[in-house]
Amino acid sequence: MTAHPMLRLIFFGPPGVGKGTQAKIIAKRFNIPHISTGDMLRTAVAKGTELGRKAKEIIDAGQLVPDDIMVGIVREALAAPETAGGFILDGFPRTVPQAQALSKIFSELRIGRYRVVEFDADREELVRRLSQRVVCRTDGKIYTMATDGVVPGMPCPDCGGELYQRDDDKEETVRRRLTVYEQQTAPVLDYYKKLKVALYVDGSGSVVEVSRQITMMLSEES
Ligand code: AMP
């Protein structure tokens, strides 16, 4: 069975813009895997694998893990049979060489059609959101302290897992991640604009509004 072309998606945008939250919602709705390179790295860190040991310092400094490591991880994930019906890539590619490597992987896997969903929002809003963000250790669900009425240490309202604040969500690290985004990741968008595969989503609305925008956009495209 060939996948619906619109279900091969790359969610792209700065940290805190809502890519992960929306990827979880859309992946569940269409029953396709959510491939988050950040989540994969955090799992490796938690397990203390060799990759995790290498990645921890880099993540905590708000910098990027080397391209060859990331490309290897994504190549393996995309070759898995579960992605045959579509997928959402979240957090990859983050550099132009990663985007070029991904194009090569797509052609090896004979994936011709895919879309890049670009999310954007005001930078100060991103800093505010990230400093308010808590994550469930068990199901990865993302909450905002002020609006969801949760604090780190509380049980996840959905699954009862422990809520925690990411080490790289400290304000100083958040600002470094945004600078890294502007310098190394934003140019990736030009790469996809030239290929005419980029779609735009305004990430400043509520979770429900943004997911409605994405669903409408996907149905218009199909
Ligand atoms: P995220 O959960 O997407 O915000 O990713 C958290 C951190 O993991 C990033 O700040 C990077 O240090 C690292 N990371 C995740 N994805 C990539 C990638 N594609 N390339 C390099 N580093 C990555």
Boltz pocket constraint, residues with backbone or C-beta under 6 A from the ligand:
constraints:
  - pocket:
      binder: B
      contacts: [[A, 15], [A, 37], [A, 38], [A, 39], [A, 41], [A, 55], [A, 58], [A, 59], [A, 60], [A, 62], [A, 63], [A, 64], [A, 65], [A, 66], [A, 70], [A, 90], [A, 91], [A, 92], [A, 93], [A, 94], [A, 98], [A, 168], [A, 177]]
      max_distance: 6.0
